Amino acid sequence: MRGVVRGNVFAFAQSIEIAGVIEGSLYSASERLELKGEVRHDVVAAGDHINLLDGGTVGRDATHFASALFLDGEVRRHLFSATERAEISGRIGGNADLRGERAVLLTGAVVAGDLRHALHDDREPEIAPDATVAGSIVQESWGEAMGKRHEGFHVVAVLARALIVSVSAFVLGILLHLLAPALFEERVETGGEFFQALGMGLIALVTTPAVVVLAFLTVVGIPLGVIGLFIYVTALFVSLVVVAALIGRTLLRRGPGQEGFGLALLAGLAVLALATSIPWLGGLVRIIVLLTGLGLLVRAAIRLWRASHSPTREAEAW
């Protein structure tokens, strides 16, 4: 790439060469990246070989995940590198955080801040006599570094799971409200109604699996058992959607109609995502949401069954 890009660049290719100017940040994934131009903000790069050539500059931070990093240019703020091998002969204006198998500071290398490293088998970085580290050299054990890495992955996994569940619940809620809006007409306006829903949900949670198991004990009941199991598993997830919609409508003062339902559902899902992420309390919130949602679904099913078998309905059928 040559010339000037007035913004960020997202690049995914086998080989990437940056010889021009990127006024924003660079995000890349490639087998080989060569940067001999200027990136005025950050660089986040993953690949096999990453080369910051002499004359190449990163205006802010550089984060690299690769098999090998060769840094001959300049990173004006901080460098984070997770690589098998990192060779530095250029200048880093802030701290350098090096993780991996081997790290080498060659002749002329300058780290204006601290050098933090966590290398395999707790090795020391190789530092040439005329390389400069202005700050402290801090070693972390390889085990501690991997522990922190796993903690970071855990946080990312939790956030990704919450996002996937919320998006899936939102899409399912919109579809259900279009196809079966009666499921969302239940209300919890008093403490008595709340505990009633909670109790009904507990009964449904415990008794339904027992009924399904009994159905599977007979050849005739196997199809009914399969259907019951499908309904049960689906209801467990739908319970989240029903409670989220109820919370959102209560907060935004929306009615059960289609207008504003999506916004109310989104607000409710956001509240539940925050509440279930609270340490210790999150598990209790999940249980209450599950039981309350199942109870509301049971109430809706009873109401619909009664409406379909009311005398007025039967008279209309005749």
N, C-alpha and C positions, 0 to 999 in steps of 0.2 A: 504494500500500500504506500502510495506517495501522495503528496499534496497535503491539504489541511481538512480535517474533519471537525466540524463545529458541534461536538456532542460526544456521546459515548459510542464505543465500538464493541459489538459482540461478534467474535470471530470463531468459527468452527471449521477446521480444514486439516488436511494432512500436514501441510507446511504453510506457515504464516511468516511473512516478512513485513516489518513496519519500518519504513524509511522516511515517512513524512511526520506530520504533527497531528496529534489527537488532543483536542482541547478539553475533552472530558476524561473518562476512564476507559481502560481496555479490559475486557473479559474474554478470555480465550481458552480453547481446548484443542490441542493439536499434537501431532507427533513431534513436530519441531517448531519452535518459535524463535525468531531472530528480531531483536529490537535494536535498531541503530538510529532511530529517530527520537521524537519526544512525545511522551504522554504526560500531560500537565496535571492530571489527577492521579488516580490509583491504577495499579495493574494487579489483576487476579488471574493467574494462569496455571493450567494443568497440562501436562504432556510428558513426553519422553525426554527431550532435551530443550532447555530454555537458555538462550544466550542473550544477555544484555551487553551488546558490543561497546567498544570504546567510542564515546561520543553519544551513545544512547542515554537518555535520562528519563527518570520517573519523578514527577513533581511532588508526589506525596508518598503513599505507602506501596510496597510491593509484597504480594503474597504468592508463593510459588509451591506447587506440588508436582514433583517430577522425579525422573530417574537421575538426572544430572542438571545442575545449574552452574552456568559460567557467567560471572558478573564482572565485566571489565568497565562498565559505564558508571552511572551515578543514580543512587536512590536518595532523594533529598530528605526523606523522613525515615520511616522504619521498614525493616525487612523481616519477613517471616518466611522461612524455607523449610519444607518437609521433603527431603530428597535423599537418595542413596549417597550422592556425592555433591558437595557444594564447593566450588572454587571461586574465591573472591580476590580480585586484584584492583577493583575500582573503589568508589567512595560511597559510604552509607552515612547520611547526615544525622541519623538518630540511632536507635537500638537495632541490633541484629539478633534474631532468635532463630537458631539453627537446630533442626531435628533430623536425625537420620543415621546413616552409617559412618560417613566421613565428612569432615569440614576442614577446608584449607584456606588460610589467609596468606596470599602470595605477596611477593615484593611489591610495595607501593599501596597495599590495601589500607583503607582508613575506615574505622568505625568510630564515629564521633560520640556515640553514646555507649551503652553497655553491650557486652557480648554474652548472651545467654545461650547455653547449648545443652542438649540431651542426646548423646550419641550412643550407638549400640555398644553394649559391654562397658558402658561408662567411660568411653575413650575421651581423651583430651583432643581439642582441635589442634591442627598443625598450624603454627603461626610463625611466619618468616621473621627474622631478626629486625628487619626494617618495616614491618607492618605495624600499624598503629591502632590501638584500642584506647580511646580517651577515657572511657568509663571503667566499670568493673567487669571482671570476667566471672560469670556465675554458672556453676554447673548444677544441673538437675539430674537425678538418677534416671536411668532409662525406664525403670518400673514406674516412678512417679509421673514421668511424662506420658507414658502409655495410659496410666490411670486417668489423668486429666483428659487425655484424648477420648477415652471411652465415656467419661462424664459428658463431654461435649457432644459426642454422638448420641448419647441418651437424651439430652435436651432436644437435639434436632429431631430425633425419632418421635418424642412426645409431641412436639409442635406439629410435625408432619401428620401424625395420627389424628390429632385434634382437628387439623384442617380438612383432612380427608373425610372424617366423620361428619363435620359440620356441613361441608359441601354436599355430601351424599344425603344428609338429613334434609337440607334445604330443597334439593331437587325432588326428593320423595314427598316432602310436605306439599310442595306446589302441585304435584301430580295428584296426590290424594285429595287435596282440597278441590281440585277440578272435577275428579271422578266421584268422590264420596264426601261432600262437604259436611254431611251430618256427623261425621266422626269428630269434628271440631266444635260442636255446639254445646258440649258439656261445660259447666261452670263450677268453680269452687269459690263460694262467696263467704262461707263461714268455717269456723274451726270444725264443727260437726261434719260438714260436707268433706273437708279435707281428710279427716280420720276415717270417714266412711269409704272414700276412694282408696285410702291406704290399706284398709282391711280387705276390701274387695280385690285389690291387686295382690295382696299376700295370698289370699285363697286361690286366685287364678294361677299364681306362680307355683304353688305347691301341688295343687290337685291336677292341673292339666297334664304334667308329665306322667303322673300315676295312671290317668285315664288312657293316655297314649300307649303306655306299656301294656296295659290290660288288653287294648285293642290288638296289639301285635301278637298276643298269645293265641289268637284264633286265626285260622286261614281267612275266614270271611271278613274279619276286622282289620286285616293288614292294609287294604286301601284306605280305610277310615283312619288308621293310625298314621299313615304317610301324610294324608291331608291334615290331620290334627297337628302333627309335628311341624309341618310347613307353616300353618297358621300361628302356632305357638312361637316359633323362631321369628317370624315376621312381626308379630305383636310386640316382642321384646324391643325391636328397633323402632317400631312405630310409636311406642310409648314415649320415647325421647322427643319425637316430633310433636306429639300432642301436648306434652307439658311445655315445650319451648313455645309453641303457638299461644298457649294459655298465658304464659308469663309475658310474652311480647304484647298481646292484646291488652293485658292488664296495665302494663307500663305505658303503652301508647294510647290507651283508652279507645281501642278499635273494637268494632262489633264483629260478629261471626261471618260477615259477608266477604265477598271476594276483594272488595276495595281495601287496599292497605294490608292485605294478609301477608304478602311477601315481606314487607318491611317489618311487620310484627314478628314473623317467624325468624327473620334475621336477627332482630334484637333479642329475642328469647334464646336463640342458639348462642349468641355472644355471651349472654349472662350465664348460661349453663357451662360454657367453655371456661369462663373465669372461675366459677364456683367449684367445678370439679378439679381444677388445677391447684386448689389450696391444699397444702400438705395436711395430712391427717383428716381434715374435714372433707376432702374431695370424695373419698370412698363412701362416706355416709350420704353425701349429696346424691351420688349415683344410685344408691339403693332407694332413697326416697323418691327420686325421679322415676325409677323403674316401677316401683310399686304404685305410685300415684298415676302414672300413665296407663298401666295395665288396668287399674280400677276405673279410670275414665273410659277406657275402651269397653270394659264390661258394662258400665252404665249405658254407654251409647248403644251397645248391642241389645241390651234389655229394652231400652226405649224404642228402638226401631222394631224389635219383635212385637212389642205391645201395640205399636201403631199399625203394624201390618195385620194384626189379628183383632183390631177393635171392631165393635158392632157396626160403626159407620162404614168402615172399610168393607166389611162382609156384605152389608146392604148394597153398597155400590157395586160389588161384584155380581150380585143377583140382578 
